[in-house]
């Protein structure tokens, strides 16, 4: 049984689910703090960092990234999305390109210098997380991936319901 103080009163937690919720929350706070430090050190707004992550994820999955999809992912209107893309373009982190299949459509591409900048800052953490995963056997790794995937789906679904 674990004892924690929350909201001023003593709460006894017997549920492993709540311990995991608190660990996920702690990880989220630490990752947010790292993202804020990265943003501040490179004249970026935290939304700019989220935009770069969205664009990098799109590139990793082979999904075309347009200003519209970026805005939807960030929860921004058209003007807000344009402001983010303009800032990132001005800093040399993102470029706009015409889609070769549909010249009316603009695609957003992350510049290699921005990728290098991100790896320089977040690379050591990424390598440490990969090393941590290596401490688990293949069955445990599959369970961890399944768990995190299911948590991600639950959070994303709850967010879209609340939007």
C-alpha positions as CSV (number, residue, x, y, z in Angstrom):
1,X,0.0,0.0,0.0
2,X,1.4,3.4,-1.0
3,X,0.6,6.6,0.9
4,X,0.4,9.9,-1.0
5,X,-0.9,13.4,-0.1
6,X,-3.1,15.0,-2.7
7,X,-5.4,17.9,-2.3
8,X,-4.2,18.5,1.3
9,X,-5.5,15.2,2.7
10,X,-3.9,11.8,3.1
11,X,-4.9,9.3,0.4
12,X,-4.0,5.6,0.6
13,X,-3.5,4.1,-2.8
14,X,-3.9,0.4,-3.2
15,X,-4.6,0.6,-6.9
16,X,-1.7,0.0,-9.3
17,X,-3.7,1.9,-12.0
18,X,-3.4,5.1,-9.9
19,X,0.3,4.6,-9.3
20,X,0.7,4.4,-13.1
21,X,-1.4,7.5,-13.6
22,X,0.9,9.4,-11.2
23,X,4.0,8.1,-12.9
24,X,2.6,9.1,-16.4
25,X,1.8,12.5,-15.0
26,X,5.3,12.9,-13.6
27,X,6.8,11.9,-16.9
28,X,4.6,14.4,-18.7
29,X,5.6,17.2,-16.5
30,X,9.3,16.4,-16.9
31,X,9.0,16.2,-20.7
32,X,7.0,19.5,-20.8
33,X,9.8,21.1,-18.8
34,X,12.4,19.8,-21.2
35,X,10.4,21.1,-24.1
36,X,10.1,24.5,-22.5
37,X,13.8,24.6,-21.9
38,X,14.5,23.6,-25.5
39,X,12.0,26.3,-26.8
40,X,13.5,29.0,-24.6
41,X,17.0,28.2,-25.6
42,X,16.2,28.4,-29.3
43,X,13.8,31.4,-29.4
44,X,10.7,29.2,-29.9
45,X,7.3,29.3,-28.4
46,X,6.2,26.0,-26.8
47,X,3.6,25.7,-29.6
48,X,6.4,25.9,-32.1
49,X,8.0,22.9,-30.6
50,X,4.7,21.0,-30.7
51,X,4.4,22.0,-34.3
52,X,7.9,20.6,-35.1
53,X,7.0,17.4,-33.4
54,X,3.8,17.1,-35.4
55,X,5.7,17.7,-38.6
56,X,8.4,15.2,-37.7
57,X,5.8,12.6,-36.8
58,X,4.1,13.2,-40.2
59,X,7.3,12.7,-42.0
60,X,8.1,9.6,-40.0
61,X,4.8,8.0,-41.0
62,X,4.9,9.3,-44.6
63,X,1.8,11.5,-44.0
64,X,1.7,14.7,-46.0
65,X,1.8,17.7,-43.7
66,X,-0.3,20.7,-44.7
67,X,-1.0,23.9,-42.8
68,X,-4.6,22.6,-42.3
69,X,-3.5,19.3,-40.8
70,X,-0.9,21.0,-38.6
71,X,-3.6,23.5,-37.4
72,X,-6.0,20.6,-36.6
73,X,-3.3,18.7,-34.7
74,X,-2.4,21.8,-32.7
75,X,-5.9,23.0,-32.2
76,X,-5.2,26.3,-33.9
77,X,-7.3,28.3,-36.3
78,X,-5.9,29.4,-39.7
79,X,-4.4,32.6,-38.4
80,X,-2.7,30.9,-35.5
81,X,-1.3,28.2,-37.8
82,X,0.0,30.7,-40.2
83,X,1.8,32.6,-37.4
84,X,3.4,29.4,-36.2
85,X,4.5,28.4,-39.7
86,X,5.8,31.9,-40.5
87,X,7.9,31.9,-37.3
88,X,9.3,28.5,-38.0
89,X,10.0,29.4,-41.6
90,X,11.7,32.7,-40.6
91,X,14.0,30.7,-38.2
92,X,14.9,28.3,-41.0
93,X,13.2,25.3,-39.3
94,X,10.4,24.7,-41.8
95,X,9.8,25.4,-45.4
96,X,6.7,25.5,-47.5
97,X,6.7,23.4,-50.7
98,X,4.1,23.0,-53.4
99,X,2.8,19.4,-53.7
100,X,4.0,18.0,-56.9
101,X,0.7,16.0,-57.4
102,X,-1.5,19.0,-56.6
103,X,0.1,22.4,-57.1
104,X,-2.7,24.1,-55.2
105,X,-1.7,22.3,-52.0
106,X,1.2,23.5,-49.8
107,X,3.2,20.9,-47.9
108,X,5.3,21.7,-44.8
109,X,8.8,20.2,-44.5
110,X,11.1,20.3,-41.5
111,X,14.6,21.5,-42.4
112,X,17.5,19.1,-41.6
113,X,19.1,21.8,-39.4
114,X,16.0,21.7,-37.2
115,X,16.3,17.9,-37.0
116,X,19.9,18.2,-36.0
117,X,19.0,20.9,-33.4
118,X,16.4,18.6,-31.9
119,X,18.7,15.6,-31.8
120,X,21.4,17.7,-30.2
121,X,19.1,18.5,-27.3
122,X,16.8,15.4,-27.1
123,X,19.1,12.8,-28.5
124,X,20.7,11.8,-25.2
125,X,17.2,11.3,-23.6
126,X,16.1,9.3,-26.6
127,X,19.1,7.1,-26.3
128,X,18.5,6.7,-22.6
129,X,14.9,5.7,-23.1
130,X,15.9,3.1,-25.8
131,X,18.5,1.8,-23.3
132,X,15.8,1.5,-20.6
133,X,13.6,-0.5,-23.0
134,X,16.6,-2.8,-23.6
135,X,16.4,-3.9,-20.0
136,X,13.1,-5.7,-20.7
137,X,12.7,-8.9,-22.6
138,X,10.7,-9.0,-25.9
139,X,7.5,-10.0,-24.2
140,X,7.7,-7.2,-21.7
141,X,8.6,-4.7,-24.5
142,X,5.5,-5.8,-26.4
143,X,3.4,-5.3,-23.2
144,X,4.9,-1.8,-22.6
145,X,4.2,-0.8,-26.2
146,X,0.6,-2.2,-26.1
147,X,0.0,-0.3,-22.8
148,X,1.4,3.0,-24.0
149,X,-0.5,2.7,-27.3
150,X,-3.7,2.1,-25.4
151,X,-3.1,5.0,-23.1
152,X,-2.3,7.2,-26.1
153,X,-5.6,6.2,-27.7
154,X,-7.6,6.8,-24.5
155,X,-6.0,10.3,-24.0
156,X,-6.5,11.2,-27.7
157,X,-10.1,10.1,-27.6
158,X,-10.8,12.0,-24.4
159,X,-9.2,15.1,-25.9
160,X,-11.3,15.0,-29.1
161,X,-14.5,14.5,-27.1
162,X,-13.6,17.6,-25.0
163,X,-12.7,19.7,-28.1
